[in-house]
Amino acid sequence: MSVEGRRPPKKDKDKGTLIINLHATYDRYKMLYPNYKYYTQVRNPYERWKSMWKHLRNAGLVEKEFYPWTLYCMKYLPKGDFLNCIDRPDLWESAPQMELDMLFYPQWTYIREEVEVHRLEDKTIWKVLGKTEVHRNKSKRLPIEWTEESRQLVRDYFKCDFKEFGYDIT
């Protein structure tokens, strides 16, 4: 289920970085591995939204600051127009192995009854899996400007995630 490809180049490098994309839905994995027990981890929608912006920004796909990007993006997401949520579609088209829609779909759309769900903030998945907690994918700190308007837009778009996973909307 993995896909190899090159991440778009960053400003200080002239070549992209080799990546292996292991993101896939339960539905895809279940076909290949029908007898496995499945676990997933969900994230607070506000934190997830910030993380999406940082990820896309660090990859060179988004140039807008957080607040204008949120306003712009939320015009297109309800229509399923994910490509308009990035500023550099030319870079995206050179990286077809990455699935943009997976970043933006609400988390509840991926959940199946037979999958055990854990909230990232609760840190319960580590114990269940018998693993020591590790953090390998930390992005550099970027300034985040939340306004009531941007919070409301995120609340509206991810309203089912807030409800399904018991996240506070404040």
N, C-alpha and C positions, 0 to 999 in steps of 0.2 A: 504493500500500500504506500510505500514511500516514493517520493519523486525527487530526483536530483535536479538542480538548476543553479543559476547564478542570480544572486540578489543584485539589484541595480547598484552601480558604483556610488560610493560616497564622495564628497567633495575632495577629500584629501587622498583619495586613491584613484588609480586609473583603471582598475579591474574590479569586477564584482566579486562577491564572496560566494564560494560554493556552499549550498545549503541542501539539507535533506528535509523535505516537508513531510512530517509524520501526522499532520492534522487530517483526520478523517472522521466521519460520523460513525456512530454505533452501527447503523444500517450497513455501511460498507464493510466494517470489520466482521460483523456477525456472519456474513456470507462465507468468509474465509475461515473463521474460527468459531464455529457454532457451539462448541462445548466449553467455552471460557466463561468465567464470571467477569462481569463488566462493572467498572467504577468510573465515575466522572467527578469533576470538580467544577463548580460554578463560582462566579465572582460577582460581587456587588456591582450593579450596572453603572454606577458613577465611576468606580475604580476601573471597570472594564473600558468605559468610554475614554477615560484619560489614557489608559494603556494603549488603546487603539491609535489615538492621535500620536502618542510618543513613538509607537512602532512605525507608523506610516511616515512620520516626520524623520525619524532616524534612518529610514530606508530611502529617503529622498523623494518620496511619492507625494508628500504634502508639504507645502511651503507656507500656508496660512498659519497664523497664530491660533491658539486653541479656541477662543471665543468666536472669531469670524468663521473658522472651520466648522464649528458646531452649528451655527446658524445656517451656513450654506448647505452643509451635509443633510441636515434635517428637512430640507426642502425636497430632497431626492430619495431618501431612504424609504419613506412610506410607499413609494412607487416601485421600489426594488431596483432603483438606478444607482448601483454601487459605484460605477465607474466615475460618476460625477462627484464622488466624495474624495477623489484624489486630484492633485494639481498636475501630475505628470503622467497622463495615460500613455505617453510614448515609452516611458520606462516600464510601465506595467505590461504593455504589449510585448516587451522583450523578455518578460518573465512569466510566461503562460502557465508554469507549473504551480504558481501561487493562486489560491482560490480566494478572491476578494470577498465574495459573498459570505464565506464562513466567518469572516471578521465581524460582519454587521448583523447577521441574523440574531434575533433574540435567542437566548440560551434555551428557553423552554421548548423551542422547536426541535431540539436535538434529543430531548429526554424520552426515554422509553421506560415502561413499567419495570422491566427486568434489569435496569441499570441502577446501581446504588449511587445516590447523589450526596456529595459533600460540598459544603461551602468553604471556599478558600480561607476566609477569615477565621473559621472555627478550627482549622488545622487538624481536623479529625482523620483525614485521609491517610496521613503518615502512619498513625497507629494501626489502622485497619490493614494497611499494606505491609506492616512490619518493617517500615523503612525509617531511616533517620532523615529529618527534615533538611532539605538542601534548597538553595536558591541559585540557579545558574543563569537565569535570563533577566538580570536586572538592567533596566535602561538608565541612561544618565538623566539626572534631574533637569526638567524643563519647566519654565514657569507656566502655571495653570491659572487662568482667570475665570472662575465660576461666577456667573451672575444668576439672578433668580430666573431670568428668561432661559438661559442655557440649561439650568437644572430642570426646569419645567419641560423643555423639549426632550431631554433624556428620559424624564419620568414618563412622558406620554408615549414615546417610542418603545420603551422597555417596560411598560406597565405590567404586563403579564409576568415578566421576570421578577419584578419587585414582589408581586403577590405570590407566585408559585414557590419562591425560595425564601420568603419571609424577610425580605430586606426592608428597612425603614426608608421611606421616601424623602426624609428631610435631609 
